[in-house]
Amino acid sequence: MKILVINGSPKGDRSNTLQLTNAFLEGICKAQQNALPQIETLHISQMDIKSCRGCFSCWKTTPGQCMIKDDMSFILEKLLGADITIWSFPLYYYSLPGMLKMLIDRQLPLSLPFMTQNADGGSHPARYDMGQKKTVLISTCGFYTSQANYESVISQFDKICGKGNYTTLFCGQGELFDIPELSDRTQSYLALVRQAGKEFARNQISSQTAEKLKELLFPREMFEQMADASWGVTKNGEKQDDALTFTKQMAALYDPASYKGNDIVFDMDYTDLQKQYRIILGKKESTVTEEFTGKAQTIIHTPFHVWKSIAANEIEGSKTLMDHLYTVEGDFDLMLYRKDYL
């Protein structure tokens, strides 16, 4: 079995979506251990793909062959030779990244010029028998959910493949896969994607797994608060300090369901930067402020890079404390139960 992955992300192998695609492939390989598939990945950001000129030479002058000399002839050969094609891409402006759309336009040589009578709206028949080939779309977007954001993509592939003739795995909150501090949650989702790959290889993704894949990584309000903080700018366009951006993202992970009747107030004192921020965990939300009215229950004195490493699970918090890389002033219970809140 030959699997072709078309990576449509401009980021190449740094693509967040590609993490999901690779997990899906791992699942397929797990299910096909006795006959491992041949997998080839094309990073189209590194390839020479020019725009279709609309000359129709591939239909009337050199049937099935494009007159443009670039990497598309190689790509078309790979598409024809693949048993499964996985289109891996981020959602750009509710559609496909530009270079991926350019590649799709250049698939015209795979069609015959004649009109098909049995297609709504009209269509062209395939030049080659593609009936046994499988198509998978794997994509992430930057919104809190994939729901109601992929209509244009689905509409396009309904035309290309036929409605119901391809498999989709769409995931919102895609940028979170690039944040080490959130790896506990993203890794659990990737494990689910591996399960989906395993089920796909054996027949089809189960309805139970498909429903779990639609679940949000984080609640909408929590994600959107993290997303807004991540840009490092205010709504007025002013540049925001990196430490403040990080602190806001950390505070955004607060779940108001953990509220126990009283606000929790603690200060982050980044000793190497000489910057202090106050986090208030209230009944309905968390806030970050540079105003220090009243006394905090807990003050954490830490170099900024040390706390970032703890948050990213790169170093162990309790050992770091024993090694005196940071200190805690005031109520130590907050540290013991920190993960209950953040």
C-alpha positions as CSV (number, residue, x, y, z in Angstrom):
1,M,0.0,0.0,0.0
2,K,1.3,3.4,-1.0
3,I,0.4,6.5,1.0
4,L,1.1,10.0,-0.4
5,V,1.0,12.9,2.0
6,I,0.6,16.3,0.5
7,N,1.7,18.8,3.1
8,G,0.1,22.1,2.1
9,S,1.4,24.1,5.0
10,P,3.8,27.0,4.2
11,K,5.6,26.0,7.4
12,G,6.8,22.8,5.8
13,D,7.8,20.2,8.4
14,R,7.1,22.7,11.2
15,S,3.4,22.5,10.5
16,N,1.1,22.0,13.4
17,T,-1.3,20.1,11.2
18,L,1.5,17.7,10.3
19,Q,1.7,16.6,13.9
20,L,-1.9,15.2,13.5
21,T,-1.1,13.7,10.1
22,N,2.0,11.9,11.5
23,A,0.0,10.6,14.4
24,F,-2.7,9.3,11.9
25,L,0.1,7.6,9.9
26,E,1.5,6.0,13.1
27,G,-2.0,4.6,13.7
28,I,-2.1,3.2,10.2
29,C,1.3,1.6,10.6
30,K,0.3,0.1,13.9
31,A,-2.6,-1.6,12.2
32,Q,-0.5,-2.7,9.2
33,Q,2.5,-4.1,11.0
34,N,2.6,-7.2,8.9
35,A,2.7,-5.2,5.7
36,L,3.9,-1.7,6.4
37,P,2.8,0.9,3.9
38,Q,5.2,3.0,1.8
39,I,4.8,6.6,2.9
40,E,6.0,9.6,0.9
41,T,5.5,13.2,2.0
42,L,5.6,16.1,-0.4
43,H,6.2,19.5,1.3
44,I,4.8,21.7,-1.4
45,S,6.3,24.8,0.1
46,Q,9.6,23.5,-1.1
47,M,8.4,22.6,-4.6
48,D,8.2,24.5,-7.9
49,I,4.5,24.8,-8.7
50,K,3.4,27.5,-11.1
51,S,-0.1,28.7,-11.7
52,C,-2.4,27.1,-14.3
53,R,-2.4,29.2,-17.5
54,G,-5.8,28.0,-18.7
55,C,-4.3,27.1,-22.1
56,F,-6.0,23.7,-22.1
57,S,-2.9,22.1,-23.8
58,C,-3.3,19.2,-21.4
59,W,-6.7,18.5,-23.1
60,K,-6.1,19.2,-26.7
61,T,-2.4,19.5,-27.6
62,T,-0.7,17.0,-25.3
63,P,-3.6,15.1,-23.7
64,G,-2.9,14.3,-20.1
65,Q,0.4,16.3,-20.1
66,C,0.8,19.8,-18.9
67,M,3.0,22.1,-21.0
68,I,4.4,23.9,-17.9
69,K,7.8,22.5,-16.9
70,D,7.9,22.4,-13.1
71,D,7.3,19.8,-10.3
72,M,3.7,19.2,-11.1
73,S,4.4,16.3,-13.5
74,F,6.2,14.6,-10.7
75,I,3.3,15.3,-8.3
76,L,0.7,14.0,-10.7
77,E,2.7,10.7,-11.1
78,K,2.7,10.3,-7.3
79,L,-1.0,11.0,-7.1
80,L,-1.7,8.4,-9.7
81,G,0.5,5.8,-8.0
82,A,-0.9,6.3,-4.5
83,D,-3.5,4.1,-2.9
84,I,-4.2,6.7,-0.2
85,T,-3.7,10.5,-0.6
86,I,-3.7,12.5,2.6
87,W,-4.1,16.3,2.2
88,S,-2.5,17.9,5.2
89,F,-3.1,21.7,5.5
90,P,-4.0,24.6,7.8
91,L,-7.3,26.5,7.2
92,Y,-6.4,29.8,5.5
93,Y,-9.2,32.4,5.3
94,Y,-11.9,29.6,5.5
95,S,-10.2,27.7,2.6
96,L,-7.0,26.2,1.4
97,P,-3.5,27.8,1.5
98,G,-2.8,29.4,-1.8
99,M,-0.1,27.1,-3.0
100,L,-2.3,24.0,-2.3
101,K,-5.1,25.6,-4.3
102,M,-2.6,26.1,-7.1
103,L,-1.7,22.4,-7.0
104,I,-5.4,21.4,-7.2
105,D,-5.9,23.7,-10.2
106,R,-3.0,22.0,-11.9
107,Q,-4.7,18.6,-11.7
108,L,-6.6,19.4,-14.8
109,P,-4.6,16.8,-16.9
110,L,-6.2,14.1,-14.8
111,S,-9.6,15.0,-16.3
112,L,-11.0,14.6,-19.8
113,P,-12.4,17.7,-21.5
114,F,-15.9,16.3,-22.1
115,M,-19.0,17.0,-20.1
116,T,-20.5,14.5,-17.7
117,Q,-24.3,14.3,-17.9
118,N,-25.0,12.8,-14.5
119,A,-23.4,15.4,-12.2
120,D,-25.3,18.3,-10.6
121,G,-23.9,21.6,-12.0
122,G,-21.8,19.7,-14.6
123,S,-18.5,17.9,-14.4
124,H,-15.6,16.4,-16.4
125,P,-14.9,12.6,-16.3
126,A,-11.6,11.3,-14.9
127,R,-8.9,10.4,-17.4
128,Y,-7.8,7.5,-15.2
129,D,-9.7,5.0,-13.0
130,M,-9.4,6.5,-9.5
131,G,-12.3,4.6,-8.0
132,Q,-10.3,2.4,-5.6
133,K,-8.2,5.3,-4.3
134,K,-8.9,6.8,-0.8
135,T,-8.6,10.4,0.1
136,V,-8.2,11.9,3.6
137,L,-8.3,15.6,4.6
138,I,-6.5,16.5,7.8
139,S,-6.6,20.1,8.8
140,T,-6.3,22.4,11.8
141,C,-7.7,25.9,12.2
142,G,-7.1,28.8,14.6
143,F,-10.7,29.1,15.8
144,Y,-12.0,27.4,18.9
145,T,-13.9,24.8,16.8
146,S,-13.7,23.4,13.3
147,Q,-17.5,23.4,13.1
148,A,-19.0,25.9,10.6
149,N,-15.5,26.9,9.4
150,Y,-14.8,24.3,6.7
151,E,-17.8,24.7,4.4
152,S,-15.8,25.9,1.4
153,V,-13.2,23.1,1.8
154,I,-16.0,20.5,2.1
155,S,-17.8,21.9,-0.9
156,Q,-14.7,21.8,-3.0
157,F,-13.8,18.3,-2.2
158,D,-17.4,17.1,-2.6
159,K,-16.9,18.2,-6.2
160,I,-13.5,16.7,-6.6
161,C,-14.0,13.4,-4.9
162,G,-17.8,13.1,-4.7
163,K,-19.8,13.6,-1.5
164,G,-19.1,11.0,1.1
165,N,-16.1,9.6,-0.8
166,Y,-13.4,11.0,1.4
167,T,-12.5,11.1,5.1
168,T,-12.1,14.3,7.1
169,L,-10.3,15.1,10.4
170,F,-10.7,18.7,11.2
171,C,-9.4,20.2,14.5
172,G,-9.9,23.6,16.0
173,Q,-7.4,25.3,18.3
174,G,-4.5,24.1,16.0
175,E,-1.9,26.6,17.3
176,L,-2.0,24.9,20.7
177,F,0.0,21.9,19.2
178,D,3.0,24.3,19.1
179,I,2.9,25.2,22.8
180,P,4.9,22.9,25.1
181,E,3.1,24.1,28.2
182,L,-0.1,22.5,26.8
183,S,1.5,19.2,25.8
184,D,-0.6,17.1,28.3
185,R,-3.8,18.1,26.5
186,T,-2.4,18.0,22.9
187,Q,-0.7,14.7,23.4
188,S,-4.0,13.1,24.6
189,Y,-5.6,14.4,21.4
190,L,-2.8,13.0,19.2
191,A,-3.3,9.6,20.9
192,L,-6.9,9.8,19.7
193,V,-5.7,10.7,16.2
194,R,-3.5,7.6,16.2
195,Q,-6.6,5.5,17.2
196,A,-8.4,7.1,14.2
197,G,-5.5,6.1,11.9
198,K,-5.6,2.5,13.2
199,E,-9.4,2.3,12.6
200,F,-9.1,3.8,9.2
201,A,-6.5,1.2,8.2
202,R,-8.8,-1.6,9.3
203,N,-12.0,-0.3,7.7
204,Q,-13.2,3.1,8.8
205,I,-13.1,5.5,11.7
206,S,-15.7,4.5,14.3
207,S,-18.5,6.9,15.1
208,Q,-17.3,6.9,18.7
209,T,-13.8,8.0,17.8
210,A,-15.1,10.5,15.3
211,E,-17.2,12.2,18.0
212,K,-14.3,12.3,20.4
213,L,-12.2,14.0,17.7
214,K,-14.8,16.8,17.5
215,E,-14.4,17.6,21.3
216,L,-12.8,20.9,22.0
217,L,-9.2,20.9,23.4
218,F,-10.2,23.6,25.8
219,P,-13.5,25.4,26.5
220,R,-14.2,28.3,24.1
221,E,-13.8,31.1,26.6
222,M,-10.5,29.6,27.9
223,F,-9.1,29.1,24.4
224,E,-10.1,32.5,23.1
225,Q,-8.5,34.2,26.1
226,M,-5.3,32.3,25.5
227,A,-5.4,33.1,21.8
228,D,-6.0,36.8,22.3
229,A,-3.1,36.9,24.8
230,S,-0.7,35.0,22.5
231,W,-0.3,37.9,20.0
232,G,1.7,40.0,22.4
233,V,-0.1,43.2,21.5
234,T,-3.0,45.1,23.0
235,K,-6.2,45.9,21.1
236,N,-4.7,49.4,20.4
237,G,-1.8,47.7,18.6
238,E,0.8,48.4,21.3
239,K,3.5,45.8,21.9
240,Q,3.1,43.8,25.0
241,D,5.9,42.5,27.2
242,D,6.7,38.8,26.7
243,A,6.4,38.1,30.4
244,L,3.0,39.7,30.5
245,T,1.9,37.7,27.5
246,F,3.0,34.5,29.1
247,T,1.4,35.3,32.4
248,K,-1.9,36.1,30.7
249,Q,-1.8,32.8,28.8
250,M,-1.1,31.0,32.1
251,A,-4.0,32.7,33.8
252,A,-6.3,31.8,30.8
253,L,-6.0,28.2,31.8
254,Y,-8.0,28.9,35.0
255,D,-11.2,26.9,35.2
256,P,-13.8,28.9,37.2
257,A,-15.4,25.5,38.2
258,S,-12.5,25.2,40.7
259,Y,-13.6,28.3,42.5
260,K,-14.1,27.5,46.2
261,G,-15.8,30.7,47.5
262,N,-12.9,33.2,47.7
263,D,-10.7,34.8,45.2
264,I,-7.2,33.5,45.0
265,V,-4.6,36.3,44.6
266,F,-1.0,35.5,43.8
267,D,1.9,37.5,42.4
268,M,4.5,36.4,39.9
269,D,7.8,38.1,40.6
270,Y,10.1,37.5,37.6
271,T,13.4,38.3,39.4
272,D,15.6,38.3,36.3
273,L,13.4,40.8,34.5
274,Q,12.4,42.9,37.5
275,K,8.8,42.6,36.5
276,Q,5.8,41.7,38.7
277,Y,2.3,40.7,37.8
278,R,-0.7,39.8,39.9
279,I,-3.1,37.0,39.0
280,I,-6.6,37.0,40.5
281,L,-8.6,33.9,40.1
282,G,-12.2,34.9,40.7
283,K,-15.7,33.3,40.6
284,K,-16.2,33.8,36.9
285,E,-12.8,34.5,35.4
286,S,-9.1,35.2,35.9
287,T,-7.5,38.6,35.5
288,V,-3.9,39.7,35.3
289,T,-3.0,43.2,36.5
290,E,0.1,45.3,37.3
291,E,-1.8,47.0,40.2
292,F,-1.0,45.5,43.6
293,T,-3.9,46.8,45.9
294,G,-4.0,44.6,49.0
295,K,-1.9,41.6,49.9
296,A,-1.4,38.5,47.8
297,Q,-1.8,35.1,49.4
298,T,1.3,33.8,47.6
299,I,4.2,35.4,45.9
300,I,6.4,33.3,43.6
301,H,9.9,34.7,43.1
302,T,11.4,33.1,40.1
303,P,13.5,33.8,37.0
304,F,11.2,34.0,34.0
305,H,13.0,31.3,32.1
306,V,12.8,28.9,35.1
307,W,9.0,29.3,35.4
308,K,8.5,28.9,31.6
309,S,10.5,25.6,31.8
310,I,8.4,24.4,34.7
311,A,5.2,25.3,32.8
312,A,6.5,23.4,29.7
313,N,7.3,20.3,31.8
314,E,10.9,20.6,30.8
315,I,12.0,20.6,34.5
316,E,10.2,19.3,37.6
317,G,8.7,22.0,39.8
318,S,9.3,20.5,43.3
319,K,12.9,19.6,42.5
320,T,13.5,23.1,41.2
321,L,12.2,24.5,44.4
322,M,14.4,22.3,46.5
323,D,17.4,23.4,44.4
324,H,16.4,27.0,45.3
325,L,15.9,28.1,41.6
326,Y,12.8,29.8,42.8
327,T,11.2,30.6,46.1
328,V,7.6,30.9,47.5
329,E,6.4,33.5,49.9
330,G,3.2,33.2,51.8
331,D,0.6,30.4,51.5
332,F,2.3,27.4,50.1
333,D,-0.9,25.4,49.5
334,L,-1.3,27.2,46.2
335,M,1.8,25.5,45.0
336,L,0.7,22.1,46.2
337,Y,-2.6,22.4,44.4
338,R,-1.5,24.6,41.5
339,K,-2.8,22.3,38.9
340,D,-6.3,22.4,40.4
341,Y,-6.5,26.0,39.3
342,L,-4.1,26.4,36.4
